[in-house]
Amino acid sequence: MPPRISVVIPTYNRAELLRRTLDSLTDQTLPPDDYEVIVSDDGSNDHTADVTETFRDRLRLHYHYEPDLGRRVAHARNAGARHATAPVLVFLDCGTLAGPDFTRAHADAHTGRPTLNLGYVHGYRPWDPTPGLAEAITTRTPKQVHQDFKDHPGFRDIRHEPLAAVDFDPDRLAFPWLFAWGMNYSLRTTDFHAVGGFDERFVTWGTEDIELGYRAHKHGLATHFDLTAWAVEPPHERDTGEMLASAKRTMRQFLDKTREPGVELVWASLELDDPLIAEGEHRTLTAWTDQARALDVRAEIDRHTADAGGPVCVIGCGDDIPDTLPEGSVLIDFDAELLAKAGGGHARHHAIGLQIPLPDDSVQRVVVTSRLDGMWSTWGDVITAEARRVGREVPRTPAQRST
């Protein structure tokens, strides 16, 4: 009979970490015939293949190898998924250790509505490793480690606090996909292929997993945070500075691919090294969008663009645009409904203005209207800097004078 789930493990030159992960998968409460394990090797030149072979008699195991063409974790996950035979795909990082109910919990999570199931990851705190965990994991099983450390605050998943605030229900948040970390999550195989799998253009560390989570969310999948599908992430050597820098680069890549205010807020919050503020900022934006809907800025735009002498960019354009706006101008607004009504045949972008999709010095003038007042206390400096980047002139508009 076909397995209930396929566990896909991408790996590259991490043979001994892979050994621990595979060993944890031999100790599951789900019967071994109900799950298969696919090791997707992205070009290892160590003894990864030999380690995998030693588990042939203990796991329903498949090994897939592709030549080393650089870091391609998204590609490796997709390759593993293509070899899967189960109706549910579980993605587990190499080095992450599955708890004994890991496979059963992921299998059971997909008996109802389509769901992206996010498994709890104990010990994943790259910037604040759990004291004693690295030593314990070498001699104790995941179940024993869990028993030893379960009451230690430093053993908690780094996502624990923000999700505990919503009773571990990510769908109560504006950005549930922000917590979709691919070290431990699952979805139905049909849903995975329906949203297009992982985007293989992400080739450095970070974001390819939450970007898939975003598409799954937009596709209508519920997002569930599963405390029973837990795993343990042992501390290991990481360049956390480079991780953060890479996450910022790949989040910008996500924004360039998906231009909308929510993604823009998450990107800008990460640039401030605090992505979790995006949730509160989204609430502010939502309230301000309603409050500012009737705000007429036509006179502001006319006053600051009539003598521009070239294309302008209007941030917070609203729906009533002067006919005198120069040809080649660009309109930006966070209210999609109003932006759709803005006339004149100008280029439009549904955005706040935290990152303007225009080259440096590409317009004569940038006008920031008072429709940005409600976002100004947090983002005024960011918007002003962007305006000065793309425009040769930035007059002091009502929004800027409010600081």
C-alpha positions as CSV (number, residue, x, y, z in Angstrom):
1,M,0.0,0.0,0.0
2,P,1.2,3.6,-0.6
3,P,2.4,5.5,2.4
4,R,0.3,8.1,4.2
5,I,3.1,10.7,4.1
6,S,6.4,11.4,2.4
7,V,9.1,13.0,4.5
8,V,11.5,15.0,2.3
9,I,15.0,15.8,3.7
10,P,17.2,18.1,1.6
11,T,20.9,17.7,2.4
12,Y,24.3,18.8,1.3
13,N,27.6,17.6,2.9
14,R,26.0,17.0,6.3
15,A,26.3,13.2,6.6
16,E,26.5,13.0,10.3
17,L,23.7,15.4,10.9
18,L,21.7,13.4,8.4
19,R,22.4,10.2,10.4
20,R,20.8,11.8,13.5
21,T,17.8,12.9,11.5
22,L,17.3,9.5,9.9
23,D,17.8,7.7,13.3
24,S,15.0,9.9,14.8
25,L,12.7,8.7,12.0
26,T,13.2,5.1,12.9
27,D,11.6,5.7,16.3
28,Q,8.0,6.7,15.4
29,T,4.6,5.8,16.7
30,L,3.3,5.7,13.1
31,P,3.8,2.2,11.6
32,P,6.9,2.3,9.3
33,D,4.9,1.2,6.3
34,D,2.8,4.4,6.6
35,Y,5.6,6.8,5.8
36,E,8.5,7.0,3.4
37,V,11.6,9.1,3.7
38,I,13.2,10.7,0.7
39,V,16.8,12.0,1.1
40,S,17.3,14.7,-1.6
41,D,21.0,15.2,-2.0
42,D,22.0,18.4,-3.7
43,G,25.5,17.3,-4.7
44,S,27.2,16.1,-1.6
45,N,30.8,14.9,-1.9
46,D,31.1,13.4,1.7
47,H,29.7,10.1,2.9
48,T,26.0,11.1,2.7
49,A,25.2,8.3,0.4
50,D,26.9,5.7,2.6
51,V,25.0,7.0,5.7
52,T,21.7,6.8,3.9
53,E,22.4,3.2,2.8
54,T,22.8,2.1,6.4
55,F,19.1,2.9,7.0
56,R,17.7,0.8,4.1
57,D,16.5,-2.0,6.4
58,R,14.9,0.4,9.0
59,L,13.1,2.9,6.8
60,R,11.0,3.0,3.7
61,L,13.8,5.0,2.1
62,H,14.6,6.6,-1.2
63,Y,17.8,8.4,-2.1
64,H,17.9,11.0,-4.9
65,Y,21.2,12.6,-5.9
66,E,21.8,15.6,-8.2
67,P,25.2,17.2,-9.2
68,D,26.5,20.1,-7.1
69,L,25.4,23.3,-8.9
70,G,25.5,25.6,-5.9
71,R,23.1,26.1,-3.0
72,R,19.7,25.0,-4.2
73,V,17.6,24.0,-1.2
74,A,14.4,24.9,-2.9
75,H,15.4,22.8,-5.9
76,A,16.4,19.9,-3.6
77,R,13.0,20.0,-1.8
78,N,11.2,20.1,-5.2
79,A,13.2,17.2,-6.4
80,G,12.4,15.2,-3.4
81,A,8.7,16.0,-3.8
82,R,8.8,14.8,-7.4
83,H,9.9,11.4,-6.1
84,A,7.2,11.2,-3.4
85,T,4.4,8.7,-3.6
86,A,2.2,9.8,-0.6
87,P,-0.7,12.2,-0.6
88,V,1.0,14.4,2.1
89,L,4.5,16.0,1.9
90,V,6.4,16.7,5.0
91,F,9.6,18.8,4.8
92,L,12.2,18.2,7.5
93,D,15.6,19.8,7.5
94,C,18.8,17.8,7.7
95,G,20.0,17.8,11.3
96,T,16.5,18.4,12.7
97,L,15.4,15.5,14.9
98,A,11.8,14.2,14.8
99,G,9.9,13.5,18.0
100,P,8.3,10.1,18.2
101,D,4.8,11.4,17.2
102,F,6.2,13.5,14.3
103,T,5.0,11.4,11.4
104,R,1.7,10.5,13.0
105,A,0.9,14.1,13.8
106,H,1.6,15.3,10.3
107,A,-0.4,12.5,8.8
108,D,-3.4,13.2,11.0
109,A,-3.2,17.0,10.3
110,H,-4.4,16.5,6.8
111,T,-7.7,14.6,7.3
112,G,-9.8,17.8,7.1
113,R,-9.6,21.0,5.2
114,P,-6.5,21.8,3.2
115,T,-3.8,23.0,5.6
116,L,-0.2,24.1,5.8
117,N,0.8,22.3,9.0
118,L,3.7,24.0,10.9
119,G,5.5,21.7,13.3
120,Y,6.9,23.0,16.6
121,V,10.7,23.1,16.6
122,H,12.3,22.9,20.1
123,G,15.7,24.5,20.4
124,Y,15.6,26.5,17.2
125,R,17.1,29.7,18.6
126,P,20.1,30.6,16.3
127,W,20.9,33.8,18.2
128,D,20.4,32.3,21.6
129,P,21.3,28.6,21.8
130,T,19.8,26.5,24.5
131,P,22.5,25.9,27.2
132,G,23.4,22.2,27.4
133,L,21.3,21.1,24.5
134,A,24.2,20.4,22.1
135,E,25.8,18.0,24.6
136,A,22.5,16.3,25.6
137,I,21.5,15.5,22.0
138,T,24.6,13.4,21.4
139,T,23.6,10.8,24.1
140,R,19.9,11.1,24.5
141,T,16.9,10.4,22.2
142,P,14.7,13.3,21.1
143,K,12.0,12.0,23.5
144,Q,14.5,12.0,26.4
145,V,15.8,15.4,25.5
146,H,12.3,16.8,25.3
147,Q,11.6,15.4,28.8
148,D,14.8,16.9,30.2
149,F,14.4,20.4,28.6
150,K,10.7,20.9,28.2
151,D,10.4,23.3,31.1
152,H,13.4,25.4,30.0
153,P,12.3,28.7,28.4
154,G,15.4,28.5,26.1
155,F,14.1,25.2,24.7
156,R,11.1,26.9,23.2
157,D,10.6,27.4,19.5
158,I,11.6,31.0,18.8
159,R,8.0,31.4,17.4
160,H,6.5,30.4,20.7
161,E,5.8,33.8,22.3
162,P,4.1,35.6,19.3
163,L,2.0,32.5,18.5
164,A,1.1,31.9,22.2
165,A,-0.4,35.4,22.1
166,V,-3.0,34.1,19.6
167,D,-3.5,30.7,21.2
168,F,-1.2,29.1,18.7
169,D,-3.6,29.9,15.8
170,P,-1.6,31.6,13.1
171,D,-4.7,32.3,11.1
172,R,-5.7,35.0,13.6
173,L,-2.7,37.0,12.3
174,A,-2.4,39.1,9.2
175,F,0.7,37.2,8.1
176,P,0.4,33.5,9.2
177,W,2.9,32.7,6.4
178,L,5.6,34.6,8.2
179,F,5.9,31.6,10.6
180,A,6.0,29.0,7.8
181,W,9.6,27.8,8.3
182,G,10.5,24.8,6.1
183,M,12.5,22.9,8.7
184,N,9.3,21.2,9.8
185,Y,6.1,21.7,7.8
186,S,3.6,19.7,5.7
187,L,0.9,20.1,3.2
188,R,-1.0,17.8,0.8
189,T,0.9,16.9,-2.3
190,T,-1.8,18.2,-4.6
191,D,-1.7,21.6,-2.8
192,F,2.0,21.7,-3.1
193,H,1.9,21.3,-6.8
194,A,-1.1,23.6,-7.2
195,V,0.8,26.5,-5.8
196,G,4.0,25.6,-7.8
197,G,6.3,24.2,-5.2
198,F,9.3,26.1,-3.9
199,D,10.5,28.9,-6.0
200,E,14.0,27.8,-7.2
201,R,15.1,31.3,-7.8
202,F,15.8,31.6,-4.1
203,V,19.4,30.3,-4.0
204,T,20.7,31.8,-0.8
205,W,19.6,31.2,2.8
206,G,16.1,32.1,3.8
207,T,12.6,33.1,2.6
208,E,11.9,30.3,0.1
209,D,9.9,28.6,2.8
210,I,7.8,31.5,3.9
211,E,7.3,32.6,0.3
212,L,5.7,29.2,-0.4
213,G,3.7,29.7,2.8
214,Y,2.4,33.0,1.4
215,R,1.3,31.3,-1.8
216,A,-0.4,28.5,0.1
217,H,-2.2,31.1,2.2
218,K,-3.4,32.9,-0.9
219,H,-4.5,29.6,-2.3
220,G,-6.8,29.2,0.6
221,L,-4.9,26.8,2.9
222,A,-5.4,27.1,6.6
223,T,-2.2,27.6,8.6
224,H,-2.0,25.3,11.7
225,F,0.7,25.4,14.3
226,D,1.1,21.8,15.5
227,L,2.5,21.3,19.0
228,T,2.4,17.5,18.6
229,A,4.4,17.4,15.4
230,W,7.4,18.5,17.3
231,A,11.1,18.2,16.4
232,V,14.3,19.3,18.0
233,E,16.9,21.5,16.3
234,P,20.3,20.9,17.9
235,P,22.6,23.9,18.1
236,H,25.3,23.8,15.5
237,E,27.8,26.3,14.1
238,R,26.1,29.1,12.1
239,D,27.2,32.5,10.8
240,T,24.2,34.3,12.3
241,G,25.3,37.6,10.8
242,E,25.4,36.2,7.3
243,M,22.0,34.5,8.0
244,L,20.4,37.8,8.8
245,A,22.0,39.5,5.8
246,S,20.9,36.7,3.5
247,A,17.4,36.8,4.9
248,K,17.2,40.5,4.1
249,R,18.4,39.9,0.5
250,T,15.9,37.1,-0.1
251,M,13.1,39.0,1.5
252,R,13.8,41.8,-0.9
253,Q,13.6,39.2,-3.7
254,F,10.2,38.1,-2.3
255,L,9.0,41.7,-2.4
256,D,10.2,42.2,-5.9
257,K,8.2,39.2,-6.9
258,T,5.1,40.0,-4.9
259,R,4.4,43.7,-4.7
260,E,1.7,44.3,-2.2
261,P,1.6,46.3,1.1
262,G,1.7,43.3,3.4
263,V,4.9,41.9,2.0
264,E,6.3,45.4,1.8
265,L,5.6,45.8,5.6
266,V,7.3,42.5,6.4
267,W,10.3,43.4,4.3
268,A,10.6,46.9,5.9
269,S,10.3,45.4,9.4
270,L,13.0,42.9,8.7
271,E,15.2,45.8,7.5
272,L,14.7,47.2,11.0
273,D,15.8,43.8,12.4
274,D,12.3,43.3,13.9
275,P,10.0,41.5,11.5
276,L,7.4,40.8,14.2
277,I,6.4,44.5,14.3
278,A,4.8,44.0,10.9
279,E,1.7,42.5,12.5
280,G,1.0,45.7,14.5
281,E,1.9,47.9,11.6
282,H,-0.6,46.0,9.5
283,R,-3.3,46.8,12.0
284,T,-2.3,50.4,11.8
285,L,-2.4,50.4,8.1
286,T,-5.8,48.7,8.0
287,A,-7.3,51.2,10.3
288,W,-5.7,54.1,8.5
289,T,-6.9,52.8,5.1
290,D,-10.5,53.1,6.3
291,Q,-9.9,56.5,7.9
292,A,-8.2,58.0,4.9
293,R,-10.5,56.6,2.2
294,A,-12.4,59.9,2.0
295,L,-9.3,62.1,2.1
296,D,-9.1,64.2,-1.1
297,V,-5.5,65.0,-2.1
298,R,-6.2,66.2,-5.6
299,A,-5.3,69.8,-4.7
300,E,-2.1,68.7,-3.0
301,I,-1.0,66.8,-6.1
302,D,-1.9,69.6,-8.4
303,R,0.0,72.2,-6.3
304,H,3.2,70.1,-6.2
305,T,3.2,68.8,-9.7
306,A,2.0,71.6,-12.0
307,D,5.5,73.0,-12.5
308,A,7.4,69.7,-12.2
309,G,8.8,69.8,-15.8
310,G,8.9,66.0,-16.1
311,P,7.4,62.7,-14.8
312,V,6.5,62.6,-11.1
313,C,5.8,59.9,-8.6
314,V,2.9,60.4,-6.3
315,I,2.9,58.4,-3.1
316,G,-0.6,58.3,-1.7
317,C,-2.4,59.3,-4.9
318,G,-6.0,58.4,-4.0
319,D,-8.5,58.1,-6.7
320,D,-8.8,61.6,-8.1
321,I,-5.7,62.6,-10.2
322,P,-5.3,66.0,-11.9
323,D,-5.4,65.9,-15.7
324,T,-2.2,68.0,-15.7
325,L,0.0,65.2,-14.3
326,P,3.0,64.8,-16.7
327,E,3.1,61.9,-19.0
328,G,5.2,59.0,-17.7
329,S,4.2,59.7,-14.1
330,V,3.8,56.9,-11.5
331,L,1.0,56.5,-9.0
332,I,1.4,54.7,-5.6
333,D,-1.3,54.0,-3.1
334,F,-1.9,51.5,-0.3
335,D,-5.7,51.4,-1.0
336,A,-6.2,49.0,-3.9
337,E,-9.8,50.1,-4.4
338,L,-8.9,53.8,-4.8
339,L,-5.8,53.0,-6.9
340,A,-7.9,51.1,-9.4
341,K,-10.1,54.2,-9.9
342,A,-7.2,56.6,-10.5
343,G,-7.3,57.8,-14.1
344,G,-4.8,59.2,-16.6
345,G,-3.2,56.0,-17.9
346,H,-0.2,56.3,-15.6
347,A,1.8,53.4,-14.2
348,R,0.3,52.2,-10.8
349,H,1.7,50.3,-7.9
350,H,-0.2,49.0,-5.0
351,A,2.2,49.9,-2.2
352,I,2.9,52.0,0.8
353,G,6.1,53.6,-0.5
354,L,8.6,51.9,1.8
355,Q,10.3,50.5,-1.2
356,I,9.4,52.1,-4.5
357,P,9.9,49.9,-7.6
358,L,11.7,52.6,-9.6
359,P,15.4,53.2,-10.3
360,D,17.4,56.0,-8.7
361,D,16.7,59.5,-10.0
362,S,14.1,58.1,-12.4
363,V,11.5,60.9,-12.0
364,Q,11.7,64.6,-11.7
365,R,9.7,64.9,-8.5
366,V,8.2,62.7,-5.8
367,V,5.2,64.0,-4.0
368,V,4.2,62.4,-0.7
369,T,0.6,63.3,0.1
370,S,-1.2,63.6,3.4
371,R,-2.7,60.1,2.8
372,L,0.5,58.9,4.4
373,D,0.0,60.8,7.6
374,G,-1.3,57.7,9.5
375,M,1.9,55.7,8.8
376,W,4.3,58.6,9.3
377,S,5.3,58.2,12.9
378,T,7.0,54.8,12.2
379,W,7.8,55.0,8.5
380,G,8.2,58.7,7.7
381,D,12.0,58.5,7.5
382,V,11.9,55.4,5.3
383,I,9.4,56.9,2.9
384,T,11.3,60.2,2.7
385,A,14.6,58.3,2.0
386,E,12.9,56.3,-0.8
387,A,11.4,59.5,-2.2
388,R,14.8,61.1,-2.3
389,R,16.3,58.0,-3.9
390,V,13.9,58.0,-6.9
391,G,13.2,61.7,-7.3
392,R,15.5,64.6,-8.2
393,E,13.1,66.8,-6.2
394,V,11.1,66.1,-3.1
395,P,8.9,69.1,-1.9
396,R,7.9,69.2,1.7
397,T,4.3,68.0,1.6
398,P,1.8,67.9,4.4
399,A,2.8,64.4,5.3
400,Q,6.4,65.4,5.8
401,R,5.6,68.6,7.7
402,S,3.7,66.5,10.3
403,T,7.0,65.3,11.7
